[in-house]
Amino acid sequence: MKNRIDQLFSEKEGEILSIYMTAGYPRLQDTVRVLKALQEHGADMVEIGIPFSDPLADGPVIQQSSQIALSNGMNLELLFTQLKEIRRSVHIPLVLMGYLNPVLRMGMEEFLRRCRETGIDGVIIPDLPPAEYEARYRALFQANGIYHSLLITPHTDDQRIKKIVSLCRGFVYLVAESSTTGARNSVVDHQRAYFRRLKEMSLPVPGLIGFGISNRETFRAACSYARGAIIGSAFIRALGESNTLSLEQRVEKFIGGIRGNND
């Protein structure tokens, strides 16, 4: 079976919308509910965040959602249990994003086996160094058919970019700013220069821009330089808002705003 990430990029040319959600947030049993709502209302792909107590790459919004999810009782074992039947109802690509400690606690081989059996298409582990991935884990990922997406930042030089991209399968994560995650309202000049540099390199793997993408304006700006964009903090904030809307209605309203359906 073709990996769903490859299938998505082969079938859709641009404006690919990937949404980051935290497993077990806002409530422990909301993981599958949020996934179904994201698929129904137009997300192309979902990154499911594995809650972790020390998420170094994440800003305050995602950090708080992780803390709430951990307090709710979420952990990697429970997440796989919740996702056990997910492919009966959710068909868009699913990527697990988390830090190395929980994965190593389970064991990389066991983690990848569970990913394969669950129907997970890819994994992002920001604190797994590319060299360590290549030397110790790349063959294991390939044996299980699980894609690994690595991150490029504005400070990554061209030679290292080419090396990182050579290790990626599915897509490469283009970090928009040298800081932690967090919603921002615009794309500034130095970011556009960085995006142009990447675009001119004609990378052989599709790129998705993440960190700071928060609304229709920043999403469309990012999509003019890459195949799509990833939104995390702004979605988490919308999901946690206290209002009269149901969880599904909050998802619909947020995705509609990004897609321009609410104009």
BADO-151594 format. One line per field, with one value per residue (C-alpha): residue number from 1; residue in one letter; x, y, z. Coordinates in steps of 0.5 Angstrom, whole numbers, plus 500, padded with zeros to 3 digits. Each point is the difference from the previous one (the first is absolute). Layout:
<rovexs>
i <- (NUM / ...) $
aa <- (a / ...) $
X <- (X / ...) $
Y <- (Y / ...) $
Z <- (Z / ...) $
</rovexs>
This chain:
<rovexs>
i <- (1 / 2 / 3 / 4 / 5 / 6 / 7 / 8 / 9 / 10 / 11 / 12 / 13 / 14 / 15 / 16 / 17 / 18 / 19 / 20 / 21 / 22 / 23 / 24 / 25 / 26 / 27 / 28 / 29 / 30 / 31 / 32 / 33 / 34 / 35 / 36 / 37 / 38 / 39 / 40 / 41 / 42 / 43 / 44 / 45 / 46 / 47 / 48 / 49 / 50 / 51 / 52 / 53 / 54 / 55 / 56 / 57 / 58 / 59 / 60 / 61 / 62 / 63 / 64 / 65 / 66 / 67 / 68 / 69 / 70 / 71 / 72 / 73 / 74 / 75 / 76 / 77 / 78 / 79 / 80 / 81 / 82 / 83 / 84 / 85 / 86 / 87 / 88 / 89 / 90 / 91 / 92 / 93 / 94 / 95 / 96 / 97 / 98 / 99 / 100 / 101 / 102 / 103 / 104 / 105 / 106 / 107 / 108 / 109 / 110 / 111 / 112 / 113 / 114 / 115 / 116 / 117 / 118 / 119 / 120 / 121 / 122 / 123 / 124 / 125 / 126 / 127 / 128 / 129 / 130 / 131 / 132 / 133 / 134 / 135 / 136 / 137 / 138 / 139 / 140 / 141 / 142 / 143 / 144 / 145 / 146 / 147 / 148 / 149 / 150 / 151 / 152 / 153 / 154 / 155 / 156 / 157 / 158 / 159 / 160 / 161 / 162 / 163 / 164 / 165 / 166 / 167 / 168 / 169 / 170 / 171 / 172 / 173 / 174 / 175 / 176 / 177 / 178 / 179 / 180 / 181 / 182 / 183 / 184 / 185 / 186 / 187 / 188 / 189 / 190 / 191 / 192 / 193 / 194 / 195 / 196 / 197 / 198 / 199 / 200 / 201 / 202 / 203 / 204 / 205 / 206 / 207 / 208 / 209 / 210 / 211 / 212 / 213 / 214 / 215 / 216 / 217 / 218 / 219 / 220 / 221 / 222 / 223 / 224 / 225 / 226 / 227 / 228 / 229 / 230 / 231 / 232 / 233 / 234 / 235 / 236 / 237 / 238 / 239 / 240 / 241 / 242 / 243 / 244 / 245 / 246 / 247 / 248 / 249 / 250 / 251 / 252 / 253 / 254 / 255 / 256 / 257 / 258 / 259 / 260 / 261 / 262 / 263) $
aa <- (m / k / n / r / i / d / q / l / f / s / e / k / e / g / e / i / l / s / i / y / m / t / a / g / y / p / r / l / q / d / t / v / r / v / l / k / a / l / q / e / h / g / a / d / m / v / e / i / g / i / p / f / s / d / p / l / a / d / g / p / v / i / q / q / s / s / q / i / a / l / s / n / g / m / n / l / e / l / l / f / t / q / l / k / e / i / r / r / s / v / h / i / p / l / v / l / m / g / y / l / n / p / v / l / r / m / g / m / e / e / f / l / r / r / c / r / e / t / g / i / d / g / v / i / i / p / d / l / p / p / a / e / y / e / a / r / y / r / a / l / f / q / a / n / g / i / y / h / s / l / l / i / t / p / h / t / d / d / q / r / i / k / k / i / v / s / l / c / r / g / f / v / y / l / v / a / e / s / s / t / t / g / a / r / n / s / v / v / d / h / q / r / a / y / f / r / r / l / k / e / m / s / l / p / v / p / g / l / i / g / f / g / i / s / n / r / e / t / f / r / a / a / c / s / y / a / r / g / a / i / i / g / s / a / f / i / r / a / l / g / e / s / n / t / l / s / l / e / q / r / v / e / k / f / i / g / g / i / r / g / n / n / d) $
X <- (500 / 503 / 501 / 495 / 504 / 503 / 493 / 498 / 506 / 499 / 492 / 500 / 505 / 500 / 497 / 500 / 498 / 503 / 497 / 504 / 496 / 502 / 497 / 496 / 498 / 496 / 497 / 503 / 495 / 500 / 506 / 496 / 494 / 505 / 503 / 493 / 498 / 506 / 499 / 493 / 501 / 506 / 507 / 504 / 505 / 501 / 506 / 498 / 504 / 502 / 500 / 507 / 502 / 506 / 498 / 506 / 497 / 494 / 497 / 495 / 494 / 502 / 504 / 493 / 496 / 506 / 499 / 493 / 500 / 505 / 496 / 494 / 504 / 502 / 506 / 503 / 497 / 493 / 501 / 501 / 494 / 496 / 502 / 500 / 493 / 502 / 501 / 492 / 498 / 506 / 504 / 504 / 507 / 502 / 507 / 502 / 504 / 504 / 507 / 505 / 499 / 493 / 502 / 506 / 496 / 496 / 505 / 501 / 499 / 494 / 498 / 500 / 497 / 494 / 500 / 500 / 494 / 496 / 501 / 504 / 504 / 505 / 504 / 503 / 505 / 503 / 506 / 502 / 507 / 500 / 507 / 497 / 494 / 504 / 504 / 496 / 492 / 500 / 500 / 494 / 496 / 500 / 499 / 494 / 498 / 499 / 503 / 504 / 500 / 506 / 500 / 504 / 500 / 503 / 507 / 501 / 505 / 499 / 504 / 497 / 493 / 502 / 502 / 494 / 495 / 504 / 497 / 493 / 494 / 494 / 501 / 505 / 498 / 502 / 501 / 498 / 503 / 506 / 496 / 495 / 493 / 494 / 495 / 502 / 496 / 505 / 506 / 505 / 506 / 505 / 496 / 498 / 507 / 501 / 494 / 503 / 507 / 497 / 495 / 506 / 503 / 495 / 500 / 498 / 496 / 493 / 501 / 495 / 501 / 498 / 501 / 496 / 495 / 494 / 494 / 498 / 505 / 506 / 498 / 499 / 507 / 503 / 497 / 503 / 507 / 498 / 495 / 496 / 501 / 499 / 496 / 500 / 500 / 494 / 496 / 502 / 497 / 494 / 499 / 500 / 496 / 494 / 494 / 493 / 503 / 501 / 507 / 498 / 497 / 507 / 503 / 496 / 500 / 508 / 501 / 495 / 504 / 506 / 497 / 496 / 493 / 498 / 501) $
Y <- (500 / 507 / 504 / 505 / 506 / 498 / 500 / 506 / 504 / 496 / 502 / 507 / 506 / 505 / 503 / 494 / 501 / 496 / 501 / 498 / 498 / 498 / 493 / 500 / 507 / 503 / 494 / 493 / 497 / 506 / 497 / 496 / 505 / 506 / 495 / 499 / 507 / 502 / 495 / 502 / 508 / 500 / 498 / 497 / 496 / 500 / 500 / 497 / 503 / 495 / 504 / 501 / 503 / 504 / 502 / 504 / 502 / 502 / 507 / 501 / 498 / 493 / 500 / 501 / 495 / 495 / 501 / 500 / 493 / 497 / 502 / 497 / 493 / 500 / 496 / 497 / 493 / 503 / 504 / 493 / 497 / 506 / 500 / 492 / 501 / 507 / 497 / 498 / 507 / 505 / 499 / 506 / 500 / 499 / 502 / 499 / 506 / 499 / 500 / 495 / 498 / 497 / 496 / 497 / 498 / 496 / 498 / 503 / 493 / 499 / 507 / 499 / 494 / 503 / 506 / 495 / 495 / 507 / 503 / 506 / 502 / 504 / 503 / 506 / 500 / 507 / 498 / 494 / 502 / 499 / 496 / 495 / 499 / 498 / 496 / 496 / 501 / 501 / 493 / 498 / 506 / 497 / 493 / 502 / 505 / 506 / 507 / 504 / 508 / 504 / 508 / 505 / 507 / 507 / 498 / 494 / 501 / 497 / 494 / 498 / 501 / 495 / 495 / 501 / 499 / 494 / 497 / 502 / 496 / 503 / 507 / 505 / 505 / 507 / 503 / 508 / 503 / 498 / 500 / 496 / 498 / 506 / 504 / 506 / 505 / 501 / 497 / 505 / 502 / 496 / 494 / 501 / 500 / 493 / 497 / 503 / 497 / 493 / 501 / 501 / 494 / 496 / 495 / 493 / 498 / 505 / 505 / 502 / 507 / 500 / 504 / 506 / 499 / 502 / 503 / 500 / 506 / 496 / 493 / 503 / 504 / 493 / 496 / 505 / 497 / 493 / 495 / 501 / 502 / 498 / 503 / 498 / 505 / 504 / 494 / 498 / 507 / 499 / 493 / 502 / 507 / 500 / 501 / 497 / 497 / 492 / 497 / 499 / 507 / 503 / 495 / 502 / 508 / 499 / 496 / 505 / 506 / 497 / 498 / 506 / 497 / 505 / 506) $
Z <- (500 / 498 / 506 / 501 / 501 / 493 / 497 / 503 / 497 / 493 / 500 / 502 / 498 / 505 / 506 / 504 / 507 / 506 / 507 / 506 / 506 / 507 / 501 / 506 / 500 / 502 / 503 / 500 / 496 / 495 / 495 / 495 / 501 / 497 / 495 / 497 / 500 / 497 / 494 / 499 / 500 / 495 / 503 / 495 / 506 / 507 / 505 / 506 / 506 / 505 / 507 / 503 / 507 / 497 / 492 / 499 / 493 / 502 / 502 / 506 / 496 / 499 / 506 / 504 / 496 / 501 / 507 / 500 / 496 / 505 / 506 / 496 / 500 / 493 / 498 / 494 / 502 / 501 / 494 / 496 / 503 / 498 / 493 / 499 / 496 / 497 / 493 / 500 / 499 / 499 / 493 / 500 / 501 / 508 / 503 / 507 / 502 / 507 / 504 / 500 / 508 / 499 / 494 / 503 / 506 / 496 / 495 / 493 / 497 / 504 / 499 / 492 / 500 / 504 / 495 / 494 / 503 / 502 / 493 / 502 / 493 / 503 / 506 / 502 / 506 / 501 / 505 / 496 / 496 / 493 / 501 / 505 / 496 / 494 / 504 / 505 / 498 / 492 / 498 / 506 / 497 / 493 / 502 / 503 / 495 / 504 / 497 / 504 / 499 / 503 / 501 / 497 / 503 / 497 / 503 / 496 / 495 / 493 / 500 / 507 / 497 / 494 / 505 / 504 / 494 / 498 / 506 / 500 / 497 / 499 / 501 / 503 / 506 / 499 / 506 / 499 / 506 / 504 / 506 / 504 / 497 / 500 / 496 / 497 / 495 / 494 / 496 / 501 / 495 / 503 / 500 / 492 / 498 / 504 / 496 / 494 / 501 / 501 / 494 / 496 / 502 / 497 / 506 / 497 / 506 / 501 / 505 / 506 / 503 / 508 / 506 / 500 / 495 / 503 / 495 / 493 / 499 / 502 / 498 / 492 / 501 / 502 / 494 / 495 / 502 / 502 / 499 / 506 / 507 / 507 / 505 / 508 / 505 / 497 / 499 / 507 / 503 / 496 / 502 / 508 / 499 / 505 / 496 / 498 / 494 / 500 / 499 / 493 / 499 / 502 / 495 / 495 / 501 / 500 / 494 / 496 / 502 / 498 / 493 / 499 / 501 / 505 / 496) $
</rovexs>
